[in-house]
Amino acid sequence: MALYDRNYASGKAGYAQESASVSFMKKTYQLLAASMIAAAAGAYATMPYVETVLQYKWFIFGAELLVLFFGLGMTRSKPGLNLAMLFLFTFLTGVSLVPLLASLIGMGNGAVIGNAFLMTSVLFGALSLFAINSKSDYSSWGKPLFITLIVVIIASLVNYFLLHSPMMHIIITAGILLLFSIFTIYDTQNIANGAYDSPVDAAVSLYIDFLNMFTALLQLLGIFGNDD
């Protein structure tokens, strides 16, 4: 009888843990969707001010980093404030996208934006489902992915400031798409396995993955869709 009771309690605990995990994932993806709306609002609100955004692009990028590394960190245990920081961060990323979006629209490639978003959504969804249902453990991928990210950032800076090579830009952009596709698998599985304490932190990780994949696809489709 005691054995039966112990198994029954274990089953209830397992069900409760699974239910909590599903609830956490649901909140995470709701926040991810809301973050995309905030980013779209940032892009829409500042689209008429492309020149101003270009003029202050490094200031905006610096503000993004401050909110990401300090704002979100300092408000992690403050439910209302951490949401505000999440939406401030995603709003700023939408503002940062304005020059690229305006450039594509100016070249008559505005349709690329919708195509890139659709492709990113399908790819992101497929990778997330794969990560959730996979029996493989990807938790050891963190360090190699981080090292690869540092290499890609350095290569991007070298090409941006020194080489100015269009071919290198294409290679780096394709590398970014691949890298953050793998990051999506890694982050999604970590979220499913309870590695995050807050759905806000989990949403930030997934949003960064989605944003970089979307930006990379925007650039690749813009390059290959340009007749010039």
C-alpha positions in Angstrom: 0.0 0.0 0.0 2.9 2.3 0.8 4.5 1.5 -2.5 1.2 2.4 -4.3 1.0 5.7 -2.4 4.6 6.6 -3.3 4.0 5.9 -7.0 0.8 7.8 -7.0 2.5 10.8 -5.4 5.3 10.6 -7.9 2.8 10.5 -10.7 1.1 13.6 -9.4 4.4 15.4 -9.0 5.4 14.5 -12.5 2.1 15.7 -13.9 2.4 19.0 -11.9 6.0 19.5 -13.2 4.9 18.8 -16.8 2.0 21.2 -16.4 4.2 23.9 -15.0 6.6 23.4 -17.9 3.8 23.8 -20.4 2.6 26.9 -18.7 6.1 28.4 -18.7 6.5 27.7 -22.4 3.1 29.2 -23.1 4.0 32.4 -21.3 7.3 32.5 -23.0 5.8 32.3 -26.5 3.1 34.8 -25.6 5.8 37.3 -24.5 7.8 36.5 -27.7 4.7 37.4 -29.8 4.2 40.6 -27.8 7.9 41.4 -28.3 7.5 41.1 -32.0 4.6 43.5 -31.9 6.7 46.0 -29.8 9.5 45.7 -32.4 7.0 46.3 -35.3 5.7 49.3 -33.4 9.3 50.7 -33.1 9.9 50.2 -36.8 6.6 51.7 -37.8 6.8 54.7 -35.5 10.3 55.7 -36.7 10.1 54.8 -40.4 9.5 58.5 -41.3 12.7 59.4 -39.6 15.2 57.2 -41.4 17.9 59.9 -41.6 17.7 60.5 -37.9 17.9 56.8 -37.1 21.0 56.5 -39.3 22.6 59.5 -37.7 22.1 58.0 -34.2 22.4 54.3 -35.1 25.4 53.7 -32.8 23.6 55.5 -29.9 20.5 53.3 -30.5 22.6 50.2 -30.6 24.4 51.2 -27.4 21.0 51.8 -25.7 19.9 48.3 -26.8 23.0 46.7 -25.2 22.5 48.7 -22.0 18.9 47.5 -21.7 19.8 43.9 -22.6 22.8 43.5 -20.3 21.9 45.9 -17.4 18.3 46.9 -17.6 16.9 43.3 -17.9 19.5 42.0 -15.4 18.7 44.6 -12.7 14.9 44.1 -13.1 15.0 40.3 -13.3 13.2 39.9 -9.9 10.8 42.8 -10.5 7.9 41.5 -12.5 6.5 44.9 -13.8 9.8 46.5 -14.6 11.3 43.4 -16.3 8.4 43.5 -18.8 8.9 47.2 -19.4 12.6 46.5 -20.1 11.7 43.6 -22.5 9.4 45.8 -24.5 11.9 48.7 -24.5 14.6 46.4 -25.8 12.4 45.0 -28.5 11.1 48.4 -29.4 14.7 49.7 -29.9 15.6 46.7 -32.1 12.6 47.6 -34.3 14.0 51.1 -34.6 17.4 49.7 -35.5 15.9 47.8 -38.4 14.4 50.9 -40.0 17.4 51.8 -42.2 17.5 48.2 -43.7 13.7 48.2 -44.1 13.7 51.6 -45.7 16.5 50.6 -48.1 14.6 47.5 -49.3 11.4 49.5 -49.8 13.4 52.2 -51.6 14.8 49.7 -54.0 11.3 48.3 -54.7 12.0 45.2 -52.7 9.4 45.8 -50.0 7.8 42.3 -50.6 11.1 40.8 -49.3 10.2 42.0 -45.8 7.0 39.9 -45.7 8.7 37.0 -47.3 11.6 37.1 -44.9 9.3 37.2 -41.9 7.2 34.3 -43.2 10.4 32.2 -43.9 11.8 33.1 -40.5 8.6 32.1 -38.7 8.4 28.8 -40.5 12.1 28.0 -39.9 11.9 29.1 -36.3 8.7 27.1 -35.6 10.2 24.0 -37.2 13.5 24.3 -35.2 11.5 24.9 -32.0 9.4 21.8 -32.5 12.4 19.8 -33.4 14.2 20.9 -30.1 11.1 20.2 -28.0 10.6 16.7 -29.4 14.2 15.7 -29.9 15.6 13.0 -27.5 19.1 14.3 -28.0 20.7 16.6 -25.4 22.0 19.9 -26.7 22.9 21.4 -23.4 26.7 21.0 -24.1 26.4 23.2 -27.2 26.5 26.4 -25.2 30.3 27.0 -25.2 30.9 26.2 -28.8 28.0 28.4 -29.9 29.3 31.3 -27.8 32.8 30.9 -29.2 31.4 30.8 -32.8 29.3 33.9 -32.0 32.5 35.8 -30.9 34.3 34.8 -34.1 31.3 35.9 -36.3 31.2 39.3 -34.5 34.9 39.9 -35.0 34.7 38.9 -38.7 31.7 41.2 -39.1 33.6 44.1 -37.6 36.7 43.5 -39.7 34.7 43.3 -42.8 32.6 46.4 -41.9 35.5 48.7 -41.0 38.4 47.2 -43.1 37.7 44.8 -45.9 34.3 46.1 -47.2 33.9 42.8 -49.2 30.4 42.1 -50.5 31.2 38.4 -50.8 32.5 38.3 -47.2 29.3 40.0 -46.2 27.2 37.3 -47.8 29.3 34.5 -46.2 29.0 36.1 -42.7 25.3 36.8 -43.1 24.7 33.1 -44.1 26.8 32.1 -41.1 24.7 34.2 -38.8 21.5 32.6 -40.2 23.0 29.1 -39.5 24.4 30.1 -36.1 21.1 31.5 -34.8 19.2 28.6 -36.2 21.3 26.3 -34.0 20.9 28.8 -31.1 17.1 28.4 -31.5 17.4 24.6 -31.0 19.7 25.1 -28.0 17.7 27.9 -26.3 14.3 26.1 -26.9 15.5 22.9 -25.4 16.9 24.8 -22.4 13.6 26.5 -21.9 11.7 23.2 -22.1 14.1 21.7 -19.6 13.6 24.4 -17.0 16.9 26.2 -17.4 15.3 29.7 -17.1 13.7 31.1 -14.0 11.7 33.7 -15.8 9.6 33.6 -19.0 10.9 37.1 -19.7 14.5 35.9 -19.8 13.4 32.9 -22.0 11.5 35.2 -24.3 14.5 37.5 -24.7 16.7 34.5 -25.7 14.2 33.4 -28.3 13.6 36.9 -29.6 17.3 37.5 -30.2 17.4 34.2 -32.1 14.4 35.2 -34.2 15.6 38.7 -34.8 19.1 37.7 -36.1 17.6 35.0 -38.4 15.1 37.5 -39.7 17.7 40.2 -40.3 20.0 37.7 -42.0 17.2 36.5 -44.3 16.3 40.1 -45.0 19.8 40.9 -46.1 20.3 37.7 -48.2 16.9 38.1 -49.9 17.6 41.8 -50.5 21.0 41.0 -52.0 19.9 38.2 -54.3 16.6 39.8 -55.2 18.4 43.0 -56.4 18.9 43.0 -60.1 21.8 45.4 -59.7 
